Structure formats: structure tokens, C-alpha cells
Amino acid sequence: MKLPSKVTPYKESTIAKFPVVLELLEKSDMTPQELYAKVRKSKIKDISEFVEVLDCLYAMNKIEIDEEVLHYVG
């Protein structure tokens, strides 16, 4: 996980990608594949970065995974 520091600017950190994912999941539930297809054109560069973002959001109880569908918890 990339945290903001003197070396890593906020824009390149994992935390900066949270709003991109959460905004989409607030609107509707999606499978990870659907969500990745929508965010890969924006700030998220590759699948490993996408998985890091999902891991962090899940650990913070911001999203849930139910039968292969991601839900925004809030």
C-alpha cells in the first residue's frame, strides 16, 4: 500500500484512489470485474493497485462482498 509521504505524493497514494471506487459503489452495486472496467481508465493504473484499494476499503468496513458483488457500506 502506498501511503502519502515526502517521496510519494498524495495523488499517487492508495488513499487518493478511495473516492473513485466509493463514488461508483454509492450509485450501484457491482461485481469486481465491472468496477475495474470503470476505474481502470481513471486514476487506478493496474489490477494490483485496484486490489489494494479494495482490500483497504474492506478492512475499514466501507465495502462488503456478498456473492461476488461489491456493496457500499458507508
CNS distance restraints for C-alpha pairs under 8 A (distance, minus, plus):
assign (resid   1 and name CA) (resid  13 and name CA) 7.74 0.50 0.50
assign (resid   1 and name CA) (resid  14 and name CA) 6.12 0.50 0.50
assign (resid   1 and name CA) (resid  52 and name CA) 6.39 0.50 0.50
assign (resid   2 and name CA) (resid   8 and name CA) 7.38 0.50 0.50
assign (resid   2 and name CA) (resid  12 and name CA) 7.60 0.50 0.50
assign (resid   2 and name CA) (resid  13 and name CA) 4.85 0.50 0.50
assign (resid   2 and name CA) (resid  14 and name CA) 5.25 0.50 0.50
assign (resid   2 and name CA) (resid  15 and name CA) 7.81 0.50 0.50
assign (resid   3 and name CA) (resid   8 and name CA) 6.98 0.50 0.50
assign (resid   3 and name CA) (resid  10 and name CA) 7.57 0.50 0.50
assign (resid   3 and name CA) (resid  13 and name CA) 5.17 0.50 0.50
assign (resid   3 and name CA) (resid  14 and name CA) 6.36 0.50 0.50
assign (resid   3 and name CA) (resid  15 and name CA) 6.95 0.50 0.50
assign (resid   4 and name CA) (resid   8 and name CA) 5.17 0.50 0.50
assign (resid   4 and name CA) (resid   9 and name CA) 5.43 0.50 0.50
assign (resid   4 and name CA) (resid  10 and name CA) 4.84 0.50 0.50
assign (resid   4 and name CA) (resid  12 and name CA) 7.66 0.50 0.50
assign (resid   4 and name CA) (resid  13 and name CA) 5.46 0.50 0.50
assign (resid   4 and name CA) (resid  15 and name CA) 7.97 0.50 0.50
assign (resid   5 and name CA) (resid   9 and name CA) 6.27 0.50 0.50
assign (resid   5 and name CA) (resid  10 and name CA) 7.53 0.50 0.50
assign (resid   8 and name CA) (resid  12 and name CA) 6.37 0.50 0.50
assign (resid   8 and name CA) (resid  13 and name CA) 6.59 0.50 0.50
assign (resid   9 and name CA) (resid  13 and name CA) 6.55 0.50 0.50
assign (resid  10 and name CA) (resid  15 and name CA) 7.59 0.50 0.50
assign (resid  10 and name CA) (resid  16 and name CA) 6.26 0.50 0.50
assign (resid  11 and name CA) (resid  16 and name CA) 5.65 0.50 0.50
assign (resid  12 and name CA) (resid  16 and name CA) 6.91 0.50 0.50
assign (resid  13 and name CA) (resid  17 and name CA) 7.30 0.50 0.50
assign (resid  14 and name CA) (resid  18 and name CA) 7.14 0.50 0.50
assign (resid  14 and name CA) (resid  49 and name CA) 7.39 0.50 0.50
assign (resid  14 and name CA) (resid  52 and name CA) 7.31 0.50 0.50
assign (resid  14 and name CA) (resid  53 and name CA) 6.23 0.50 0.50
assign (resid  15 and name CA) (resid  53 and name CA) 7.62 0.50 0.50
assign (resid  17 and name CA) (resid  21 and name CA) 6.83 0.50 0.50
assign (resid  17 and name CA) (resid  43 and name CA) 6.74 0.50 0.50
assign (resid  17 and name CA) (resid  44 and name CA) 6.88 0.50 0.50
assign (resid  17 and name CA) (resid  53 and name CA) 6.85 0.50 0.50
assign (resid  18 and name CA) (resid  22 and name CA) 6.10 0.50 0.50
assign (resid  18 and name CA) (resid  53 and name CA) 6.46 0.50 0.50
assign (resid  18 and name CA) (resid  57 and name CA) 7.36 0.50 0.50
assign (resid  19 and name CA) (resid  23 and name CA) 5.79 0.50 0.50
assign (resid  20 and name CA) (resid  24 and name CA) 6.75 0.50 0.50
assign (resid  20 and name CA) (resid  39 and name CA) 7.23 0.50 0.50
assign (resid  20 and name CA) (resid  43 and name CA) 7.79 0.50 0.50
assign (resid  21 and name CA) (resid  25 and name CA) 6.36 0.50 0.50
assign (resid  21 and name CA) (resid  35 and name CA) 7.64 0.50 0.50
assign (resid  21 and name CA) (resid  39 and name CA) 7.18 0.50 0.50
assign (resid  22 and name CA) (resid  26 and name CA) 5.98 0.50 0.50
assign (resid  22 and name CA) (resid  72 and name CA) 6.88 0.50 0.50
assign (resid  23 and name CA) (resid  27 and name CA) 6.72 0.50 0.50
assign (resid  24 and name CA) (resid  28 and name CA) 6.70 0.50 0.50
assign (resid  24 and name CA) (resid  35 and name CA) 7.70 0.50 0.50
assign (resid  25 and name CA) (resid  29 and name CA) 5.51 0.50 0.50
assign (resid  25 and name CA) (resid  30 and name CA) 6.94 0.50 0.50
assign (resid  25 and name CA) (resid  70 and name CA) 7.42 0.50 0.50
assign (resid  25 and name CA) (resid  71 and name CA) 6.42 0.50 0.50
assign (resid  25 and name CA) (resid  72 and name CA) 5.39 0.50 0.50
assign (resid  26 and name CA) (resid  72 and name CA) 5.69 0.50 0.50
assign (resid  28 and name CA) (resid  71 and name CA) 7.82 0.50 0.50
assign (resid  29 and name CA) (resid  69 and name CA) 6.56 0.50 0.50
assign (resid  29 and name CA) (resid  70 and name CA) 5.65 0.50 0.50
assign (resid  29 and name CA) (resid  71 and name CA) 5.15 0.50 0.50
assign (resid  29 and name CA) (resid  72 and name CA) 7.19 0.50 0.50
assign (resid  30 and name CA) (resid  34 and name CA) 5.93 0.50 0.50
assign (resid  30 and name CA) (resid  35 and name CA) 6.04 0.50 0.50
assign (resid  30 and name CA) (resid  69 and name CA) 5.47 0.50 0.50
assign (resid  30 and name CA) (resid  70 and name CA) 5.42 0.50 0.50
assign (resid  30 and name CA) (resid  71 and name CA) 7.26 0.50 0.50
assign (resid  31 and name CA) (resid  35 and name CA) 6.27 0.50 0.50
assign (resid  31 and name CA) (resid  68 and name CA) 5.99 0.50 0.50
assign (resid  31 and name CA) (resid  69 and name CA) 4.45 0.50 0.50
assign (resid  31 and name CA) (resid  70 and name CA) 5.73 0.50 0.50
assign (resid  32 and name CA) (resid  36 and name CA) 6.01 0.50 0.50
assign (resid  32 and name CA) (resid  68 and name CA) 7.47 0.50 0.50
assign (resid  32 and name CA) (resid  69 and name CA) 6.94 0.50 0.50
assign (resid  32 and name CA) (resid  70 and name CA) 6.70 0.50 0.50
assign (resid  33 and name CA) (resid  37 and name CA) 6.19 0.50 0.50
assign (resid  34 and name CA) (resid  38 and name CA) 6.54 0.50 0.50
assign (resid  35 and name CA) (resid  39 and name CA) 6.29 0.50 0.50
assign (resid  36 and name CA) (resid  40 and name CA) 5.71 0.50 0.50
assign (resid  36 and name CA) (resid  47 and name CA) 7.78 0.50 0.50
assign (resid  36 and name CA) (resid  50 and name CA) 7.15 0.50 0.50
assign (resid  37 and name CA) (resid  41 and name CA) 7.62 0.50 0.50
assign (resid  38 and name CA) (resid  42 and name CA) 7.87 0.50 0.50
assign (resid  39 and name CA) (resid  43 and name CA) 6.96 0.50 0.50
assign (resid  39 and name CA) (resid  44 and name CA) 6.14 0.50 0.50
assign (resid  40 and name CA) (resid  44 and name CA) 5.19 0.50 0.50
assign (resid  40 and name CA) (resid  45 and name CA) 6.05 0.50 0.50
assign (resid  40 and name CA) (resid  46 and name CA) 6.82 0.50 0.50
assign (resid  41 and name CA) (resid  45 and name CA) 7.75 0.50 0.50
assign (resid  44 and name CA) (resid  49 and name CA) 6.42 0.50 0.50
assign (resid  44 and name CA) (resid  50 and name CA) 6.28 0.50 0.50
assign (resid  45 and name CA) (resid  49 and name CA) 6.72 0.50 0.50
assign (resid  45 and name CA) (resid  50 and name CA) 7.84 0.50 0.50
assign (resid  46 and name CA) (resid  50 and name CA) 6.42 0.50 0.50
assign (resid  47 and name CA) (resid  51 and name CA) 6.15 0.50 0.50
assign (resid  48 and name CA) (resid  52 and name CA) 6.25 0.50 0.50
assign (resid  49 and name CA) (resid  53 and name CA) 6.34 0.50 0.50
assign (resid  50 and name CA) (resid  54 and name CA) 6.35 0.50 0.50
assign (resid  51 and name CA) (resid  55 and name CA) 6.00 0.50 0.50
assign (resid  52 and name CA) (resid  56 and name CA) 6.20 0.50 0.50
assign (resid  53 and name CA) (resid  57 and name CA) 6.19 0.50 0.50
assign (resid  54 and name CA) (resid  58 and name CA) 5.98 0.50 0.50
assign (resid  54 and name CA) (resid  63 and name CA) 7.95 0.50 0.50
assign (resid  55 and name CA) (resid  59 and name CA) 6.09 0.50 0.50
assign (resid  56 and name CA) (resid  60 and name CA) 6.22 0.50 0.50
assign (resid  57 and name CA) (resid  61 and name CA) 6.23 0.50 0.50
assign (resid  57 and name CA) (resid  62 and name CA) 5.17 0.50 0.50
assign (resid  57 and name CA) (resid  63 and name CA) 5.89 0.50 0.50
assign (resid  58 and name CA) (resid  62 and name CA) 5.86 0.50 0.50
assign (resid  58 and name CA) (resid  63 and name CA) 5.15 0.50 0.50
assign (resid  58 and name CA) (resid  64 and name CA) 6.28 0.50 0.50
assign (resid  61 and name CA) (resid  73 and name CA) 6.90 0.50 0.50
assign (resid  61 and name CA) (resid  74 and name CA) 7.87 0.50 0.50
assign (resid  62 and name CA) (resid  72 and name CA) 6.19 0.50 0.50
assign (resid  62 and name CA) (resid  73 and name CA) 5.03 0.50 0.50
assign (resid  62 and name CA) (resid  74 and name CA) 5.29 0.50 0.50
assign (resid  63 and name CA) (resid  70 and name CA) 6.59 0.50 0.50
assign (resid  63 and name CA) (resid  71 and name CA) 5.44 0.50 0.50
assign (resid  63 and name CA) (resid  72 and name CA) 4.61 0.50 0.50
assign (resid  63 and name CA) (resid  73 and name CA) 5.08 0.50 0.50
assign (resid  63 and name CA) (resid  74 and name CA) 7.35 0.50 0.50
assign (resid  64 and name CA) (resid  70 and name CA) 5.69 0.50 0.50
assign (resid  64 and name CA) (resid  71 and name CA) 5.11 0.50 0.50
assign (resid  64 and name CA) (resid  72 and name CA) 6.58 0.50 0.50
assign (resid  64 and name CA) (resid  73 and name CA) 6.66 0.50 0.50
assign (resid  65 and name CA) (resid  69 and name CA) 5.49 0.50 0.50
assign (resid  65 and name CA) (resid  70 and name CA) 4.65 0.50 0.50
assign (resid  65 and name CA) (resid  71 and name CA) 6.28 0.50 0.50
assign (resid  66 and name CA) (resid  70 and name CA) 6.51 0.50 0.50
assign (resid  66 and name CA) (resid  71 and name CA) 7.45 0.50 0.50
